[in-house]
């Protein structure tokens, strides 16, 4: 079994074309404000708050909105500086030539990845459409991809990742001439070059659940076909009430969850055949094996949204929604891994940060992961409870806040609640500037920032936003991100 086929390729290989669903998804014109629950209108309400569709164009003169190719990505790590993340991690991941690690650099890489977070996130909305009507409310449809990844390693698993057979976990080393010596990090280079295997004797090994204690790898790549509807429910004095629902058909292309608290162990994966994962004998016996070389679905399911919002005196908005309630049944290339004991490893570990190319290096003689094929597995979608409020300032600006609470621990969900505050300044009929602050989720505090351009008539909109402007001026806790769109039209 290929250890880093799970601890690497299951995630990193796809980080380039896709990337963790943020609070606003691929809504490029909302990213910079941080908050989105009461800012979203038209098809961008999908996955945020469907009741906003019930506003039926009260905040837009145009009734039909159409957009294509809205894209957002981000890569966050507190194991790198900004420059190192770009040069040592991102560029090699995209195919650039990388210098091989020295043994000292391997040791440093293991330290860098110990108890640090790595999150890679991406949203691609291929097409979105909405229409607002005076009597029936608003309707919206979109097709979108969401890729989400989060991981953290403890010291032992990070050392195995980068040091391989030389990891301190292995007490004994086998040399190329067949002789056996004790493992020692201070071995001279000419001796390390002769090591072909690290191993423990019977009774010396640890179970994977112990090796990976408090570690997490979660991944999800889902394509959704979503339809939402929002409707005006009535008026009480100066308060207007709105409700909305949404439904989406889901096709799953990747799902992975590996985690342990030291005793309870969970390792499950289902990957499209396009990932080209070799499971050896387990693959030949798996009742759900799907062959081929395309990124075809290996799971299907449904999820839904429900939301309510109020409009107070035409200037204040309050909203609450419960999103992505549902499940996916994975029925292609489905595997689970048992909590086995790791005795030996013959891989030298990662020689660069190019995890896509390096994944073949990590192989366990007795199987770090002992995969067993399954017919199918049903998993919940990452659901969230959202609340938000905003206030319009004389049609010149809008400020607001959001609180987003994950309601389960499914792959792709936040590790902790997200709190955001920010706003938009309508600087000119053709220019909107956005800024905010976001805390929580899976990352350090960040300051989103963005600029959106509009035609004076409001028929076209485009812009570029970042999820963290701190990264533009700081090297620490880098969060490389961009959300952009230039093909959004209203009629």
N, C-alpha and C positions, 0 to 999 in steps of 0.2 A: 504493500500500500504506500501511496505517496503522501507523506506527512504534509508537505507544503502545497500539495494540490488542494488541500483543504485550508491550511493555515495561510495560504497565499493566493493562488490563482482563483479560488472561489470568489475572491473579491477584487484583488488588485488588478487582475488582467482586464477588467471591465471599467476601471476607474477613468480611463482616458475618454471613451466615447460617452460615458454617462457618469453621474456622480451621485446625498442624504436629502430627503425631501425637507425643505425648510418651511418656515411658518407660512410662506406665501406661495410655495411651489415655483412655477415658472412665470408668475405674474410680474414681469420686469418693472412695471410702473409702480408697484407697491413695495418692492424690496427695500428701497432706501429709507422708508418710513418706519420699518421694523414691525409696526402694528398693521394688521390687515382685516380683522374680523368685521369691522364696520366701514372699512375703506373700499372693499371690493364691490364692484358692480358687474353687470353683464356676465359673460361666460366665466370670468375669473372668480365668480362666487363658488364655482364647483370645488368641493373639498375644503372650503372655508366657511361659508354660511349661505345656504341656498335661499333663505328668506329675503336676502338683499335683492333678489330678482323681483320681488313684489313691489319694489319702489317704482317699477314700470317707467324708468327713464326720468324720474324727477330730478336727477342730478346730471342728466345728459340730454341735450336737445335731439340727438339722434336716437332712433328706435332700434336699429339693427347694428350689431357689432360683429365683425368678422376678423379673425387673426390666424396667422400661420407662423410656424417656426419660432416659437418663444422658447428660449433655452436658458437654463441656469445650472451652474456647477459650483462646487466648492471642495477644497481639500484642506483639512485642518490637522495640525499635529503639534503637540507640545514637546516632541522629541527632537525637533529641528529648529534652527533659525530660519528666517525667510529665504535667505540666499541658499542655504543648504537644502531646504525643501525643494526649491526649484532645480538646483543643479544636481544634487545627489539622488533625489527621489523621482521628481516629475519627469525630467528630461530622459533618464534611463528608462523609465516606464514607457515613454513614448518612442523608444528605439534608439536614442542617442548612445554612442559608445561611452562606456564607463570604465574607469580604472579599477582593477581588482583590489580588494581589501588586503592590507597586511594583517598579520595576526593581531597586532595592537589595535588596528582599526576595527577588526571583528569584535574584540573585547569592548571597545568604546561603543560600537553600534548596539551591542547587547545591553549595555548600561543605558543608552539613549532610549531604548524601547521598553525598559523595565518600568512598569506602573505609569505609563504615559498613554495618552489617547491618540487614536488615528481615526478620523472620520472623513469619508469621501462620499459626496452627495451629488445627485444630478436629477434634473427634471427637463423633459423635452415635451412641450405641447405641440404636436404636429398640426392640429387644427382646432379652432374654437369658434363657436357661432352662438349668438343669442338674439332674441327678439323680445321687445317690451310692448305689451298691449295695455290699453287703458282699463279693460274690463277683466281680462283673464290672467293678468299678472305677467310675469316674465318667464321665458323658457330658454334653456341653454344646453349645449351639447359640446363635448370635446373628446378628442383622442389624445392620450398622453402617456408617456413612459416615465416611470419613477425608479431610480436606482438608489439604494441606501446601504451604507456600510459603516460599521463601527467596531473597533477592536481595542483591547488593552491586554498586555501580557504581564505576568509576574516575572520574577528574576529567572526562575528555572526554565520556563518556556522560552523566554527571550534568548537565553544562552544557547538552548538547543537550536533555536532558529538560526543564529548567526555562527556559533562555534561548532555546531554539528557534533561529530564524534569526539571533539576535544572539549565539549561542555563539561564543567565540573560534576555534573550529574553522574557521568560515567566514571567509575573508580578505576577501571583497568583499560589499557590500550593494547591493541594488537598491531605489531609492526609488519612490514612487508615480508620480512624473513620468517614470520611465524612466531617470533618471540613475544613475550608478554611483559609489559612494564606497568608501573602505577601511573595514573594520570597526575600530571603536575603542570600548572600553568607556566612554570619557569623552564620548561624543557627547551634546549637549544633548537634553533630552526632546523638543523640537519636531522634531528630526531623527529620533530613534528612532521617533517616531509615524508617520513617512513610510516606514519600511522595510517592504517587502513580501516580500523574499526575501534569504536569505543563500546565497552560492554560492562555489565554488572553480573555478578554471579547469582545463582538462585538464592532468593532471600534478601538480596540487596536492592532489587528494583522497587519502584513505586508505581502505583496505579496512576493512570492518566488523570483521573479526577484530582489527585493530590498534586501532580506535576503542574497542572493547569489551574490550581486553586485561585479563585477570584478573577479568573480571566474570562473574557467575553469576545466572541466573534459573531457578529450578526450581519446578515446580508439579505437584501430583497430587491428583485428586479421584476416589476409588474407593469404590464400595459393595460390601460383601462379605457373603456368606452362608456362615457358617463352622460347622463341626462338629469337635469335639475329643473325644478319649478318653484317659483316663489309667488305668493298671493297676498293681496291686502285683506286682512281679516276684519278691519273695522277701525273706528275712531272714537276716542274718549276725550272730549275737550280738545286740547292741543296735541294730544298723543295719538299717533297712528300706529296700528299694530300690524305686523306682517309675520307670516309663517312660510316655511318652505321645506321641501323634501328633495332628496336626490338618490339616484340608483346608478350603480355602475357594474358592468360586466368585466370581469378580470381575467386576463390570461397571464400566467406566471412563467417567467423565463429563468428565474434563479431564486433559490431560497436556501439559506444556511443559518444554522444556529448551533454554536458550540459554546458551552459554558459549564462552570463548575463552582460550587461553594466549598469544595474540599471533600465532600461526601456524595452529594447528589450530582449526577453527571448527565448532561444532555448533549448529544451530537447528532444532528440530522441535516441532510442535504438533499436537494433535488435541483439538478442543473440541466439546462438545454444541451443537446448533443453538440452544439457549436462550441462549447467550452473544451471539448476534446479531452475529457478526463478518462484516464485508464484505471479502472477498478480491478483489473486482473480477474482472478477466478470468481470474485463476488459479482462482477459484471455479467459473467456467463450464466450465473444462476439466478440473476435478478428477474422477477416476473414483470417488472415495469420498465425494462431496458428499452430505450429509444435510440436508434442509430441514425447516422447521417452527419452532415457537417454544417447544418444551418442552425440559426438561433430560433428554433421552433418552440412553441409552448410546451411545458411539462406540467401544467396545472391550470385549472379554471375555477372560478368562483364568483361570488357576488358580494357587494357591500353597499351600504347606504348612508345617507346623511339626513339629519333633521335639524332645523334651526328656527329661531324666533328672533325678531328684532323690533325695535320701536324707533319712531322718528318723532322727536319732541320739538314742537314749535318750529319745525323746518330747519333747526340748527344743531340739535344734539341727537346722537344716535347711540343706542345700546343694543348689543346683540349677544346671543348665546347659541352655541351649536354643538352637536355631538356627531363627529364625522368618522367615516370609514369603519362602520360597524358591520362585520361580516366575517367571511372565511374563504380560504382557497383549499381545494382538495388537490394535492400534488399526486400525480399518477404516472409520472415519467421519470426514469432514472432516480428513483427514490431509495435512499440509503439511511441507515442508522448505524452508529458506531458504539461498540460495547466498551465498557470501562476496563480495558486490559492493562496488564503490567508491561512497561517498557524496559527491555533488557539490553538491547544493543542498537547501534546505529553506525552505518558505514559512510554516511555523507560528510563532506567537509564543511557543510553549512553554507550560508550565503556568502558569495564572493563580491557581490555588489548590492546596491539597493534595487536593482532591476528584478523585482520579485517575479515578474512574468517569466523571464528567462531562467531564473535561479530555482524555480519550483521543482524541477526534475532532480535537484541535488539531494533533497532530503528523502531518504528511504529507510524505513525501519525493517531490520531483518525479521523480527517477529511481529511486525505490524504495529506502528504507533496507533493507527486507527484500524481496527478490525471491522471493516464494513460488511453489513448484511443488507441484502436487497429487500425492499418491501413492495407490496402491490400498490399501496397508496397511503397517504397520511394527510389528515385534515388539520390545518393550522389557522388560527385567528389572524385577521388583518390588524395592523397597528392603529387602533382607535384612539381618538383624542377628544377631550372636552375643551371647548374654546369659549372664552368670554371676552368682550371688548366694549369699549365706549369711545366716542369721539365727539368733538365740538368744532363747528364751523365758525370762523372769525371773519365776519363781514365779507364773505365770498373772496377773501384774499388768502386765507390759509385754513387748514384743518389739522387739529392735533388730537391724539388719542392714545389709548393703551390697550394691551392685550395680555391675557393670561391663558396659557395652553398647558393642559394637564394630560399626560399619557395615562390611559385607563387600562392598559395591559402591557406585558413585556414582550410582545411579539417582535420578531426581527424587523428592523426599520423604524421602531418607535424611539422616542426620546428616553434617555436614562433618567431624567428628572424634568420637572416643570420648567416652562419657558415664560419669562416675563419681558414685555417689550413696551416701549413708549417712543413716540415720535410724531412726525407730521409732515405735511406737504405745504409748500408756499407757492402760490400761483403768481410767480414773478411777472409774467407777461401772458398775453393770450396764447403765445406759442411756446411758453417755457414753464415747467414745473420743477422745483427743486425739493428734494426729500432728504431728511436726516432723522436718525433715531438712535436708541440704545437698546440692546438685547442682552439678557442674562439667562443662563440656564441651558437646558437641553443637554448637548454633549460637548459643549465648547466653553471657553472662557468668555468673559464679557466682550461684546463687540459693538462697534458703532457703524451701522449701515449708512450708506450715502448714495444718492443717485440724481440723475438729471433725465428729464423726459421732455421730448420736443413734440409739439402739436402744430398742425396747420391751423391758421386763424379760424377757419370754418369748423374745425373739430372733426374733419373727415379722415384725418390720418394721425397716427401716433407712433412714436418710436423712442427708444432710450436705452441707456446703459446704467446699471446700478451695481454696487458691490455690497456684499453682506458684512464687510468689515473694513472700514477705512483706516483703522489702526495699523493694519498690515502695510499700508502704503508708506508709513513713516517709522515702523518698528520692526525689529528683527525677531522678537520673542513671541511665542505662541502664534505662529503665522496661520492665517486663514485666507488662502488664495481663493478668490471667488469672483464670479461675474454673472449677472443675469441680464439678458438683452433680448430685444425684439425690435424689428423695424417694419413689420408687415401687419399692422393692426389698423383696421379701417372701420368707419362708421358712416351709415347712410340713413 
